[in-house]
Amino acid sequence: MYHTTGLTRESVENLCAAIHHQVGDGRRPWPPVLGLFTSLVVTLTYLRRNRVQAELAETFGVSQST
């Protein structure tokens, strides 16, 4: 995971916990098909590797708009 996101799994889990704590009121602004953890991994991969959205969508089995 470090090579794609730049963070260890533990760091990503800590970020997930912080995001979940911030949202806190039951709203889920991340795509439900991916969940919070995978949404965060996709975002970090996009930012670190500058991969195109269509490629990331194919890798994670979702549509580009997701």
C-alpha positions in Angstrom: 0.0 0.0 0.0 2.9 2.4 0.7 4.0 2.4 -2.9 0.6 3.4 -4.3 -0.5 5.9 -1.5 2.7 7.0 0.2 1.3 5.9 3.5 1.3 2.8 5.6 -1.9 0.8 6.1 -1.9 2.0 9.8 -1.7 5.7 8.6 -4.6 5.2 6.2 -6.6 3.6 9.0 -5.9 6.5 11.3 -7.0 8.9 8.6 -10.2 6.9 8.2 -10.8 7.2 11.9 -10.2 10.9 11.9 -12.5 11.4 8.9 -15.2 9.2 10.4 -15.0 11.2 13.6 -15.3 14.5 11.8 -18.4 13.5 9.8 -19.9 11.9 12.9 -23.5 12.8 12.3 -24.3 9.8 10.0 -23.6 11.6 6.7 -21.4 9.7 4.4 -19.9 11.9 1.7 -17.9 9.1 0.2 -19.3 6.7 -2.4 -21.1 3.9 -0.6 -20.0 1.4 -3.2 -16.4 2.0 -2.2 -16.7 2.8 1.5 -14.5 5.2 3.4 -11.2 3.1 3.4 -11.2 2.4 -0.4 -12.3 5.9 -1.2 -9.4 7.3 0.7 -7.0 4.8 -1.0 -8.2 5.9 -4.4 -7.9 9.5 -3.5 -4.4 9.1 -2.1 -3.3 7.0 -5.2 -4.7 9.7 -7.5 -2.8 12.5 -5.7 0.4 10.6 -5.4 0.7 8.9 -8.7 -1.4 11.2 -10.9 -3.2 8.2 -12.4 -6.1 9.1 -14.7 -9.6 8.6 -13.3 -10.6 6.0 -15.9 -7.6 3.8 -14.9 -8.3 4.1 -11.2 -12.0 3.2 -11.8 -11.0 0.1 -13.7 -8.5 -0.9 -11.0 -11.1 -0.6 -8.3 -14.0 -1.9 -10.3 -16.3 1.1 -10.3 -17.3 3.7 -12.9 -15.2 6.8 -13.5 -17.9 9.1 -12.1 -17.7 7.2 -8.8 
